[in-house]
Structure formats: C-alpha cells, structure tokens
Amino acid sequence: MTRTPPEILQGTVDILILRTLAWRSMHGYAISHWIAERTDGVLTVDGAALYQALHRLENRKLVSASWGLSENNRKAKYYTLTAAGRARLKSEAAVWNRYADAVAKVLSPG
C-alpha cells in the first residue's frame, strides 16, 4: 500500500484547495471528495487540516465564503477562489511544477 508522507501533504494543502476551487465554488466536503477522486485516493485532505487551510486562505483573501444549500439540502459554507487566489495559484503551480520536474529527474534512471 502506498502512503502519503504527512509533511508533504501539509505543504501542499493550500495549492490543492486553490486548484480545486479554480473549477467552481464548493463546500468543504466537496473539496475533500474532489481531491481524493482526482488523485485516485492517493491524496486526502479532510477534517481539521481541510478547515484550517480554508480559514487560512479566507483570512489571506485568497478565497471568499458564503452560506448556501448543499446537494443534500443542508446549510453549507461555499468557498470561491478570488482574483488574488487565482494569482497565487498561478505562481504556486509554477513553483510546484518546477519542483516536481526536478524530483522526477532525480528519480529517473540514468
């Protein structure tokens, strides 16, 4: 079984959430579900880590939040990517892509 080192996941939670919200506004459970589904269950972000990150991003004005009804007709807080969040996503994605390329070069044979 493959496991995700927690220290790597903690360093990527913000960018995972920002990228998820680039698709559309979502509530916390939908964000968590989308990330797990998109990564075939390799990465999961839920519970305290998810909501701490959402509050942090909201405080930094990278996402905005408003109350609405979920698919189950329950009250849920929906998060939307702001213009500042889109800019941060663009710059952070470039950094992560360079990092991933560098790691892939080290891991590849020869």
C-alpha positions as MATLAB code, in Angstrom:
seq = 'MTRTPPEILQGTVDILILRTLAWRSMHGYAISHWIAERTDGVLTVDGAALYQALHRLENRKLVSASWGLSENNRKAKYYTLTAAGRARLKSEAAVWNRYADAVAKVLSPG';
ca = [
       0.000    0.000    0.000;
       1.281    3.445   -0.937;
       1.201    6.089    1.735;
       1.481    9.852    1.512;
       4.070   11.363    3.848;
       2.138   13.809    6.073;
       4.790   16.504    5.846;
       4.456   16.613    2.055;
       0.672   16.733    2.195;
       0.693   19.530    4.774;
       2.889   21.597    2.481;
       0.525   21.165   -0.453;
      -2.913   21.556    1.119;
      -3.303   25.224    0.151;
      -2.441   24.722   -3.503;
      -4.649   21.625   -3.715;
      -7.597   23.628   -2.400;
      -6.898   26.621   -4.642;
      -6.682   24.354   -7.691;
      -9.903   22.598   -6.736;
     -11.739   25.901   -6.401;
     -10.462   27.014   -9.809;
     -13.130   24.682  -11.233;
     -16.092   26.077   -9.275;
     -17.293   27.126   -5.831;
     -17.545   24.195   -3.427;
     -18.233   23.385    0.203;
     -15.631   21.619    2.353;
     -16.850   18.057    1.823;
     -16.980   18.551   -1.955;
     -13.418   19.923   -1.933;
     -12.208   16.901    0.020;
     -14.079   14.495   -2.250;
     -12.802   16.156   -5.458;
      -9.156   15.966   -4.347;
      -9.447   12.306   -3.337;
     -11.265   11.431   -6.562;
      -8.863   13.375   -8.800;
      -5.819   11.666   -7.220;
      -7.369    8.181   -7.157;
      -7.342    8.304   -3.372;
      -3.592    8.918   -3.089;
      -4.113   12.361   -1.547;
      -6.803   13.075    1.001;
      -7.496   16.358    2.717;
     -10.214   16.304    5.326;
     -11.072   17.103    8.896;
      -9.063   19.686   10.755;
      -6.408   20.088    8.047;
      -9.026   20.989    5.450;
     -10.883   23.529    7.558;
      -7.720   25.098    8.995;
      -6.472   25.601    5.446;
      -9.817   27.040    4.291;
      -9.828   29.527    7.182;
      -6.205   30.441    6.480;
      -6.963   31.006    2.780;
     -10.047   33.059    3.657;
      -8.051   35.223    6.087;
      -5.478   35.823    3.342;
      -8.293   36.854    0.946;
      -7.405   34.017   -1.439;
     -10.892   32.547   -1.128;
     -14.209   34.038   -0.126;
     -17.013   32.195    1.620;
     -20.791   32.367    1.666;
     -23.573   30.195    3.026;
     -25.743   28.111    0.737;
     -27.504   24.765    0.476;
     -25.628   21.576   -0.321;
     -26.795   18.844   -2.678;
     -28.489   17.244    0.358;
     -30.396   20.455    1.120;
     -28.227   21.172    4.153;
     -26.710   24.510    5.070;
     -23.089   24.588    3.915;
     -20.341   27.172    3.595;
     -19.267   27.522   -0.041;
     -15.783   28.708   -0.915;
     -14.904   30.660   -4.062;
     -11.496   31.488   -5.469;
     -10.781   35.247   -5.507;
      -8.682   37.129   -8.047;
      -5.827   37.117   -5.527;
      -6.323   33.371   -5.121;
      -6.070   32.847   -8.890;
      -2.836   34.828   -8.969;
      -1.417   32.846   -6.045;
      -2.452   29.565   -7.687;
      -0.666   30.529  -10.883;
       2.593   31.412   -9.111;
       2.496   28.429   -6.722;
       1.678   26.000   -9.534;
       4.767   27.176  -11.412;
       6.919   26.548   -8.322;
       5.403   23.077   -7.744;
       5.788   22.117  -11.409;
       9.481   23.044  -11.332;
       9.866   21.075   -8.096;
       8.054   18.008   -9.480;
      10.165   18.100  -12.662;
      13.364   18.273  -10.601;
      12.311   15.324   -8.395;
      11.337   13.307  -11.488;
      14.806   13.910  -12.958;
      16.461   12.628   -9.800;
      14.223    9.549   -9.636;
      14.553    8.593  -13.289;
      17.248    6.053  -14.176;
      20.379    7.268  -15.920;
];
